[in-house]
Amino acid sequence: MPVPPPTATRPGPLALLHTSPAHIPVFDALRDEDHQGLELRHLVAEDLLARARREGPEAVADEVRAVLDRAVAQGAAAVLCTCSTIGAVVERAGAVVPVLRTDRPMAAAAVAAGPRVVVLASLESTLPPTVALVEEEARAAGRPVEVRTVLVEGAWALFETGDIEGCARTVAAATDAVTDADAIVLAQGSMAPAQRLTTTTIPVLSSPRPGLAAGAEAARRG
């Protein structure tokens, strides 16, 4: 009697922790392009970023843990944090399901590209955790790294008012001004639209697509 072919494992729900509702359509579109059939559950907590900017990321550890507990209680198979500022806090909080930060695959790719990494951010609070992440990935890979940072003035204000294109143009201009780098990291998911506007020959990396791929794989594994 013939053995039936194995059926693909359908991933469980992936919960996404956002600090802006503007990220929801971005990740829904990426899901539709790359991960059809993946159920996304969006959890938006804008207050986490606001408090983290005022008091530091560690100040929101208890609130983050509560959000993760709620996601698990609602059946999430994995949780993906899309906010770079609180990503490390989310990872350390832990849960009974895999908990990931969307910018870790991006950081690993930057380290693989070469030792000179430039990190761009539109929020100053994002720079220290992103630099720490790149350095952590370099240590894990046994590679040297030299990280420089650029704060893109004015980009966040445009994003907050809903001017996504204006934010993207501002970030793209700052990106194209970077020299002497092996990789350029767009530290926040909100900066990703600038990637298509850049003209530099230096690799420009953003987090949403590779981060969602990692989250989808974690949800599939459960």
N, C-alpha and C positions, 0 to 999 in steps of 0.2 A: 504494500500500500504506500503510495507516494507521500512524502512528508511535506506539509504545506509550507510555503516560504514564510520566513519570519516577518512579522508586521513591525512597522516603525513605531518606536515608543513616542507617544504623544506627550510633549512636555506639560508639566503642571503649570498653574498660573505663576507668572513672574510679577512681583510687586515692584513698582518703581517709586522711590522716594525722591520727590522734587521739592525745590524751594521756590519754584516759579511755575505757574500754570502754563507759561509759554512753551515749556518743554513737552507738554502732552502731545500736540500734533506732530512734533519732530519725531518722537519715538514711535508714534502710531504709524507714520509714513515709512519709517525704517522697517518696522515689523511687517508692513504690507509688502515691502520690496524684498526682504531677505528671510523672513521667518513667518510665512503664512501658517496660520493655525495656532500660533502662540498667543495665549491669553495674557494681556497686560492689565494690571490693576494699578492705577495711578493714585498715589498718596501725595497730596500737596500740603506742605507745611512751611509757608513763607516766613513765619515767625522764627523758625530755626536759624535761617540765614541772618535775619535782622539782629537776633541776639548774639549770634556768633561773631558778627562784625563789631558789635559793641563791647562784648565781654571776653571774646576768644572762643574758639571751637569747643574747648572742654566744658564750657558753661552749659552746653546743651546736651550733655551726655545722658542725663536722666530722661529728657524728653525724647531723645533718639531711641533709647531702649524701649520706651512706651510705644512708639510708633512701630518698631520692629515686632514687639509682642502682639500688637493689634494685627499686623500683616500676617503673622503666623496663625493667629486665631481665626483669621478669615480664609485660611487655606492656601496661602502662598507657598510655592515649592522652593522659591529663592527670592531674595530681595536685592535690588540694584539701586545704589545711591547715585543720583546724577549731579549732585552738588559737590564740587571740588573742595570747597571750604570745609565742609564737615565730613568728607569722605573717610578720613582716618578715624574719626570718632565712631562712625557707623561700623567700620570694620572691627574695631576693638570691642564694640558693644556685644557682638556675637548674637547668635540665635540658634534654634534647633534646626534651622535650614541654612543653606549657604547664603552668606551676605557679602556682596561685592561692591566695589566702587567703580564707576564707569570709566575713570581716567587711568586705571592701572594698566590695561593693555596698551594704551597710548604711550605711557611712560616707558614701558618695556620696549616698544618700537623705537622710541627716541634714543634709548641707550644703545640699541642694536645698530642704529645709523651711524654712530660715531661719538667721540668724547665731548664734542662742543655742542651743548644743548642750550638753546635760548627759550625761556618760558615767557609767554605773553599772557597778561591777565588784565581784565578791565576793573577788577576789584583788588585792592591791596591785600585784603584778608585771604585771598586765594594763593598769593605767591608763596608764603612759607610752607603750607602743606603740599603744594605741588613740587617745589624744590626738594622737600624731604622725600616725596614719593619717587622722584627721578633718581635721587641718590640711593634710596633703598633698592630700587631695581638694579642699579649699577653694581651695588655690593653683591646682590644675589647672583648676578651674571658674571661676577669677577672681572668687571670692566672698569677702566678709569672714566671719570666724567667731570666736566667743568660746566657748571650751570650759571648762566647769566639771566637776569630778569628784566622785563620791560613792562611798566604799567602804562596801559593805553588810556590816556586821559580822555574823558568825555564819552567813551564807548558805553559805559554802564548807564549813564543818564539817558542816552538814546534808546537803549534796550528797555529801560523802565517805562519810557513813554510809548513803547510799542513800535518805535522806528527801527525795525529789524534790519532793513536795508541800509539805513544810515549807520547803524552800529557795525554792520558787516563791512561797509566801505572804510570806516575809520580803522577797524582792526586790520583790514587788508593793507591799508597804507602803512601802518606801523610794521606789519609783517614784511612788506617789501623793502623796508628801510634796514632790515637786519642784514648784517654781513658777518663773515667769519664764523659760520655755524655749520654743523653737520645735520642738525634737525631743529625745527621750530615747533614748539608745543603751544597750541591754543588751549590755555588751561581750563577754560569754562566751556560747558556745552553751548552756552549762548553765543559763543564766538565762532562756532562751526560754520555758519553760512559764509564767513569770510574766506574759507578755504577755496571756494570756486572763483573768487575774485583776484586772488594773488597771482603775480607774474614771476616771482622769484624762482630760481632753479633749485633752491634749498628745499628739501622735503618739509612740507607743512602738515602737521598731525593734529587731528581733533579727536574727541572722545566718543561721541554718540554711537557711531556705527560699530567700532570694535568693542565698545563697552556693552552694547546690546547683544552682540554675538556671544560674549562671555556669559552674560546673564541668561541667554536662551539655553546655552549648554548646561549651565548650572541647574536651571529649572528642569531640563530633560533628565539629568542625573538624579534630581530630587535630593 
